[in-house]
Amino acid sequence: MTGVPYDCDVLVVGGGNAALCAAIAARRAGAAVLLLEAAPRALRGGNARHSRNMRVMHEAPTPWVRGRYPAGDYRAELRRVAGGVAGGSDEGLARLFVGDSAGIVDWLAGNGVRFQSVGDEVLPYSRKTAFFLGGGKALVNALYATAEELGVAVRYDSEVRALHLRDGPPAVTVGENGGCRTVRARALVVASGGFQADFGWLRRQWGAAADAFTVRGTPRATGIPLTALLAEGAEPVGAADRCHMVAVDGRAPRFDGGIVTRLDGIAHGIVVDRDGRRFADEGASVGPGRYTAWGDLVARRPGAVAFSIFDAAIGERFRPSVFPAIRADGIGALARALGIDPAALEATVDGFNAAIAEGGATAGIDPPKTRLAAPIAVPPFGAYPVRVGVTSTCLGVRVDGRARVLRRDGTAIDGVHAAGVVMAPNILGTGYLAGSAMTVGAVFGRIAGREAAAHALR
């Protein structure tokens, strides 16, 4: 570490993919680096622990991705999910991001991360994403090992309570061992994610429905550093009342359920609310975005709960939940097991079955089912309770191409950089593109670490 009055050259707040990439990049640039991870060592890594792949641009096949996924295609998909404007109104950042994504897999591989070879035929074909060998936990472990070998100091169980960004170089107040201490640095990288684990904040945006939400990842994404950056005048991007959320099994744990709690079969049966009524076209979305679509739909139903209903024949067509299905020999009995009025669910199922027309669609009911409509008629009947699983929130801070945090007037907060979910709305707006969040974290983590080191050592 450097001498008094600084504890380090570069201080990294966070312990996931973005934070690790920042710490490694800063250390390789010659800076003395301290990383503060709020979790204990056994639970380190934030949401990256639950990840499995990374979306990258490539103009030709690589050892990890087939075909080609040109920059134009990537940027077009970013525009689509961001509501028509790539980068949350920052086309320049989107271009930088897509261009840098082409080399990020090689950079990560050079720092110990192993990727699934396209030649082993184990994982599904993808021309857009590279899969981590061993999943997100293996990526996290590899990056921590590299960081520590390089000399990055890591402190676990170190929750940042406040940022101090005025009157000199940045400092943070950290809770450790039952007390607090101040850590001073020449430059700061905030890579601590969103605020999805702060249910008080979620309630202010979503009302009582938030009480039924689960958080798919870390319980330590409380948004304290994000709040502090905004209080210091950082320009907000994205929206506080939007989340990346998916449909998960209603029996998932409150935190850290991860990808395995996601429900796969919603499109095949019907979905009803707690009153036993259908409320959306189950066949409208059958591609990768179907999970996100149903998360938002369920969030807006009474109690933010729903039920995926199917019969024995339909249940053979999709991957089951990690939890066993709730089953009964009759629709009325199934309704009672779910806490739904039996007459209401029976009427819904009878009306749906009667409306099925040729071609796998329905006719004469509202909402329709436009694809995959099949009668629910073969006992035993099954159901999965459905709840909202929040991956991350969609409020962040504005950054420039050097990952510097910007004020509303466009000036940079001196010595302060951001990477990962805390700045991802610059790229994704309030949308989501599968595999892109991990790439945002790695690309801007590397930029933030490199630029923070340059600032500290200047």
C-alpha positions in Angstrom: 0.0 0.0 0.0 1.1 3.6 -0.5 1.9 5.8 2.4 -0.1 8.2 4.5 -2.6 9.8 4.1 -3.7 7.1 1.6 -4.6 3.5 2.3 -4.2 2.6 -1.4 -4.0 4.1 -4.9 -7.2 2.6 -6.2 -10.1 1.5 -3.9 -12.7 -0.8 -5.5 -16.1 -1.1 -3.9 -17.8 -4.4 -4.8 -16.8 -8.0 -5.1 -18.4 -9.3 -8.3 -17.3 -9.5 -11.9 -17.0 -5.8 -12.6 -15.2 -5.1 -9.4 -12.7 -7.9 -10.0 -12.0 -6.8 -13.5 -11.4 -3.3 -12.3 -9.1 -4.4 -9.5 -7.0 -6.6 -11.9 -6.8 -3.9 -14.5 -5.7 -1.3 -12.0 -3.1 -3.6 -10.5 -1.7 -4.5 -13.8 -1.4 -0.8 -14.5 0.9 -0.5 -11.5 -1.5 0.8 -8.8 -1.8 -0.5 -5.2 -5.4 -1.8 -5.1 -7.7 -2.6 -2.2 -11.0 -4.4 -2.9 -13.9 -4.2 -0.4 -16.4 -7.1 -0.6 -19.4 -6.8 1.6 -20.0 -10.6 1.6 -18.0 -13.2 3.6 -15.5 -15.1 1.5 -17.8 -18.1 1.0 -20.5 -15.9 -0.6 -18.2 -13.6 -2.5 -18.9 -12.6 -6.1 -22.3 -10.9 -6.1 -24.7 -11.8 -8.8 -21.8 -13.1 -11.0 -21.9 -16.3 -8.9 -25.3 -17.1 -10.6 -24.2 -16.3 -14.2 -23.2 -18.6 -17.0 -22.4 -16.7 -20.1 -21.3 -13.5 -21.7 -22.6 -11.8 -24.9 -19.7 -10.8 -27.2 -19.3 -9.3 -30.7 -17.2 -11.4 -33.1 -16.7 -11.1 -36.8 -15.6 -14.7 -37.2 -15.8 -18.0 -35.3 -13.7 -18.3 -32.2 -12.9 -21.3 -29.9 -15.8 -20.2 -27.7 -18.5 -19.0 -30.1 -19.6 -20.1 -33.5 -20.5 -18.2 -36.6 -20.3 -14.4 -36.4 -22.1 -11.7 -34.4 -21.2 -8.4 -36.0 -21.2 -5.1 -34.3 -24.2 -3.9 -36.2 -26.3 -6.8 -35.0 -25.2 -6.2 -31.4 -25.9 -2.5 -31.5 -29.3 -3.1 -33.1 -30.3 -5.4 -30.3 -29.2 -2.9 -27.7 -31.4 -0.2 -29.4 -34.3 -2.6 -29.2 -34.1 -3.4 -25.5 -33.2 0.2 -24.6 -36.4 1.5 -26.1 -35.1 2.6 -29.4 -31.9 4.3 -28.4 -28.7 2.3 -27.7 -26.8 3.2 -24.6 -29.7 4.8 -22.8 -29.3 7.8 -25.2 -25.5 7.4 -25.4 -24.7 5.9 -28.8 -21.0 6.6 -28.3 -20.8 4.4 -25.2 -22.7 1.7 -26.9 -20.2 1.6 -29.8 -17.3 1.6 -27.3 -18.9 -1.2 -25.4 -19.6 -3.4 -28.4 -16.2 -2.9 -29.9 -14.4 -3.7 -26.6 -16.6 -6.8 -26.1 -14.8 -8.5 -29.0 -11.6 -8.8 -26.9 -13.0 -9.3 -23.4 -13.1 -13.1 -23.6 -9.4 -13.3 -24.4 -8.6 -10.8 -21.7 -10.6 -12.8 -19.1 -9.0 -16.1 -20.3 -5.6 -14.4 -19.8 -6.7 -13.7 -16.2 -7.5 -17.3 -15.4 -11.2 -17.7 -16.6 -11.9 -20.8 -18.6 -14.6 -20.9 -21.3 -16.6 -23.8 -22.7 -15.2 -24.9 -26.0 -17.6 -24.9 -28.9 -16.4 -28.3 -30.0 -17.6 -30.3 -27.0 -21.3 -30.0 -27.9 -22.3 -29.9 -24.2 -24.1 -26.5 -24.1 -26.7 -25.2 -26.4 -25.5 -23.6 -29.7 -25.0 -19.9 -29.4 -23.5 -17.5 -31.9 -23.8 -14.6 -29.5 -22.6 -15.8 -26.1 -19.5 -17.5 -24.6 -20.2 -19.8 -21.7 -18.0 -20.0 -18.6 -16.6 -23.5 -17.9 -17.9 -24.2 -14.5 -20.4 -21.3 -14.5 -20.2 -18.0 -12.7 -18.7 -19.4 -9.5 -15.8 -20.7 -11.4 -15.3 -17.3 -13.0 -15.4 -15.6 -9.7 -12.9 -18.0 -8.1 -10.5 -17.6 -11.0 -10.6 -13.8 -10.9 -10.1 -13.7 -7.2 -7.1 -16.0 -7.5 -5.6 -13.8 -10.2 -6.2 -10.6 -8.2 -4.6 -12.0 -5.1 -1.6 -13.4 -7.1 -1.1 -9.9 -8.5 -1.1 -8.4 -5.0 -4.6 -6.9 -4.8 -5.6 -6.7 -1.1 -9.1 -8.1 -0.5 -11.2 -7.5 2.6 -14.4 -9.5 3.1 -17.3 -8.6 5.4 -16.6 -5.0 4.5 -19.8 -3.1 3.9 -19.5 0.4 2.6 -21.6 2.7 4.7 -20.8 6.1 3.1 -18.8 7.8 0.4 -16.8 11.0 1.0 -16.2 12.7 -2.4 -15.8 16.3 -1.5 -12.8 18.3 -0.3 -10.1 16.1 -1.6 -9.5 12.5 -2.9 -12.3 10.0 -2.3 -12.7 8.1 0.9 -15.3 5.6 2.2 -16.7 4.6 5.6 -16.5 0.9 6.0 -18.3 -1.3 8.5 -15.9 -4.0 9.7 -15.7 -6.2 12.8 -18.6 -4.5 14.5 -17.2 -1.0 14.0 -16.4 1.6 11.3 -13.3 2.9 9.8 -12.4 5.3 7.0 -10.4 4.2 4.0 -8.7 6.8 1.8 -7.6 6.4 -1.8 -6.3 8.4 -4.7 -9.1 7.0 -7.0 -12.3 5.1 -6.4 -14.2 2.5 -8.6 -17.8 1.8 -7.5 -18.9 -1.6 -8.8 -21.4 -2.6 -6.1 -24.5 -3.3 -8.2 -28.0 -1.9 -7.9 -30.5 -1.6 -4.9 -32.6 -4.7 -5.4 -31.9 -6.0 -1.9 -33.3 -2.9 -0.3 -36.9 -3.8 0.0 -37.8 -0.4 1.5 -36.6 1.2 -1.7 -38.4 -1.4 -3.8 -41.6 -0.7 -1.9 -41.3 3.0 -2.7 -41.3 2.1 -6.4 -43.7 -0.9 -6.5 -45.8 -0.6 -3.4 -46.9 -3.6 -1.4 -46.3 -5.9 -4.4 -42.6 -5.7 -3.6 -43.1 -7.7 -0.4 -43.7 -10.8 -2.7 -40.6 -10.3 -4.7 -37.5 -12.5 -4.4 -34.0 -11.4 -5.3 -32.2 -13.9 -7.5 -28.8 -12.8 -6.4 -26.9 -11.4 -3.5 -28.7 -9.9 -0.5 -25.9 -7.3 -0.2 -27.0 -5.2 -3.2 -28.5 -2.5 -1.0 -27.6 0.5 -3.2 -25.8 2.5 -0.5 -22.9 3.5 -2.9 -25.4 4.3 -5.6 -27.4 6.6 -3.2 -24.2 8.3 -2.2 -23.1 9.0 -5.8 -26.5 10.5 -6.6 -26.3 12.6 -3.4 -23.0 13.9 -4.6 -24.6 15.2 -7.8 -24.0 12.3 -10.2 -26.4 12.3 -13.1 -28.9 9.5 -12.9 -29.6 7.2 -15.9 -32.3 4.6 -16.3 -35.3 4.5 -13.9 -35.8 3.6 -10.3 -39.1 1.9 -11.0 -37.8 -0.6 -13.5 -36.1 -3.9 -12.8 -34.8 -6.8 -14.7 -37.2 -9.4 -13.3 -38.2 -12.9 -14.3 -40.8 -15.5 -13.4 -39.5 -17.8 -10.7 -41.0 -20.6 -8.7 -42.9 -19.1 -5.9 -41.1 -21.3 -3.4 -37.7 -19.9 -4.2 -35.7 -18.4 -1.3 -35.9 -14.7 -0.7 -32.2 -14.3 -1.8 -29.7 -16.1 -3.9 -32.0 -18.5 -5.7 -30.1 -17.9 -9.0 -30.9 -19.2 -12.4 -32.2 -22.6 -11.2 -35.4 -21.1 -9.8 -36.5 -19.8 -13.2 -39.7 -21.4 -14.6 -39.4 -22.8 -18.1 -42.9 -24.1 -18.9 -45.1 -21.0 -18.7 -45.7 -20.8 -22.4 -47.1 -24.4 -22.6 -50.0 -24.3 -20.1 -52.0 -21.4 -18.8 -51.2 -18.8 -16.2 -53.8 -17.6 -13.7 -53.8 -15.0 -10.9 -54.8 -15.7 -7.3 -58.5 -15.3 -8.4 -58.1 -18.1 -10.9 -58.3 -15.9 -14.0 -55.9 -15.7 -17.0 -54.5 -12.3 -17.6 -52.0 -12.5 -20.5 -51.3 -14.4 -23.7 -49.1 -17.3 -22.7 -48.0 -17.9 -26.3 -46.9 -14.3 -27.0 -43.3 -14.8 -26.0 -41.6 -18.2 -26.5 -38.0 -17.0 -27.0 -35.3 -16.1 -24.5 -37.2 -13.0 -23.4 -40.1 -15.0 -22.1 -38.8 -15.0 -18.6 -38.5 -11.2 -18.4 -41.9 -10.7 -19.9 -43.6 -12.8 -17.3 -41.7 -11.2 -14.4 -43.1 -7.8 -15.2 -46.6 -9.3 -15.8 -46.8 -11.1 -12.5 -45.4 -8.0 -10.6 -48.5 -6.1 -11.7 -51.1 -8.8 -10.6 -52.8 -8.7 -7.2 -50.3 -9.8 -4.5 -47.7 -10.2 -7.3 -48.4 -13.9 -7.4 -49.7 -16.2 -10.2 -49.9 -19.9 -11.0 -48.7 -21.9 -14.0 -51.3 -24.6 -14.7 -50.8 -27.7 -16.9 -51.9 -31.3 -17.3 -50.0 -34.6 -17.4 -49.5 -34.3 -21.2 -48.3 -30.7 -21.2 -46.0 -31.4 -18.3 -43.9 -33.7 -20.5 -43.0 -30.9 -22.9 -40.8 -28.6 -20.7 -38.1 -28.7 -18.1 -39.6 -29.0 -14.6 -39.0 -26.6 -11.8 -36.3 -27.4 -9.2 -39.2 -27.7 -6.8 -41.8 -30.5 -7.3 -45.1 -29.6 -9.0 -48.2 -29.3 -6.9 -50.5 -32.0 -8.3 -54.1 -33.2 -8.0 -56.5 -35.5 -9.8 -59.0 -32.8 -10.6 -58.9 -29.0 -11.3 -61.1 -28.2 -8.3 -58.8 -30.2 -6.0 -55.8 -28.4 -7.6 -57.4 -25.0 -7.0 -57.9 -25.8 -3.3 -54.3 -26.9 -3.0 -53.3 -23.5 -4.5 -55.7 -21.4 -2.4 -57.8 -20.5 -5.4 -61.6 -20.6 -5.6 -62.3 -24.0 -7.3 -65.3 -22.8 -9.3 -63.3 -19.9 -10.7 -60.4 -22.1 -11.8 -62.7 -24.7 -13.3 -64.5 -22.0 -15.3 -61.2 -20.7 -16.6 -59.9 -24.1 -17.7 -63.3 -25.1 -19.2 -63.4 -21.8 -21.2 -59.9 -22.1 -22.3 -60.3 -25.7 -23.5 -63.5 -24.8 -25.4 -61.7 -21.9 -27.2 -58.9 -24.0 -28.7 -58.9 -23.8 -32.4 -56.8 -25.3 -35.2 -53.2 -24.3 -35.4 -52.4 -24.1 -31.7 -54.3 -20.9 -31.0 -57.5 -19.9 -29.3 -60.6 -18.1 -30.6 -63.2 -16.1 -28.9 -61.6 -15.6 -25.5 -59.7 -12.6 -23.9 -56.8 -12.7 -23.5 -56.2 -15.1 -26.4 -53.4 -17.7 -26.5 -51.7 -17.2 -29.9 -49.4 -20.2 -29.8 -49.0 -23.6 -28.1 -52.6 -23.8 -27.0 -53.4 -27.3 -25.9 -56.3 -28.6 -23.8 -55.8 -29.1 -20.1 -57.6 -32.4 -19.8 -55.3 -35.3 -18.8 -54.9 -35.9 -15.0 -53.1 -35.6 -12.8 -53.1 -31.8 -13.1 -50.1 -29.8 -12.1 -49.2 -26.3 -11.1 -46.2 -24.2 -10.1 -46.6 -21.0 -8.0 -45.1 -18.0 -9.8 -43.4 -15.0 -8.2 -41.2 -12.2 -9.3 -37.4 -12.8 -9.2 -35.5 -9.6 -9.4 -32.0 -9.8 -11.0 -31.1 -6.1 -10.8 -32.6 -2.7 -10.7 -32.4 -0.2 -13.7 -31.2 3.0 -12.0 -27.6 4.0 -12.4 -25.2 6.9 -12.8 -23.9 8.5 -16.0 -20.4 7.7 -17.1 -18.2 8.7 -20.0 -15.9 6.5 -22.1 -13.3 6.5 -19.4 -15.9 5.2 -16.9 -15.7 8.4 -15.0 -18.9 9.3 -13.0 -20.4 12.5 -14.5 -22.4 15.2 -12.8 -25.5 16.7 -14.3 -23.5 19.5 -15.9 -21.3 17.0 -17.7 -18.2 17.4 -15.5 -16.5 14.3 -14.0 -16.4 13.7 -10.2 -12.7 13.8 -9.6 -11.1 10.4 -9.2 -14.5 8.5 -9.2 -15.3 5.7 -11.7 -18.1 3.2 -12.0 -18.5 -0.2 -13.6 -21.2 -2.9 -13.8 -24.9 -2.7 -12.9 -24.4 0.7 -11.2 -23.7 2.2 -14.7 -25.3 -0.4 -17.0 -28.3 1.7 -17.9 -25.9 3.8 -20.0 -25.8 0.8 -22.3 -29.1 -1.0 -21.7 -31.5 1.8 -20.7 -34.2 0.0 -18.7 -34.1 -3.1 -20.8 -32.1 -6.3 -20.7 -30.2 -8.4 -23.3 -29.2 -11.9 -22.2 -25.5 -12.2 -21.3 -25.0 -8.5 -21.7 -24.8 -7.5 -18.0 -21.7 -9.7 -17.5 -20.1 -8.1 -20.5 -20.9 -4.6 -19.3 -19.2 -5.5 -16.0 -16.1 -6.9 -17.6 -15.7 -4.2 -20.3 -16.3 -1.2 -18.1 -14.5 -2.9 -15.1 -11.4 -3.1 -17.2 -11.8 0.5 -18.4 -12.6 1.8 -14.9 -9.6 0.0 -13.3 -7.2 1.2 -16.0 -8.4 4.8 -15.8 -8.5 4.9 -12.0 -4.9 3.7 -11.9 -3.9 6.4 -14.4 -5.6 9.0 -12.3 -4.0 7.7 -9.0 -0.5 7.5 -10.4 -0.6 10.7 -12.4 
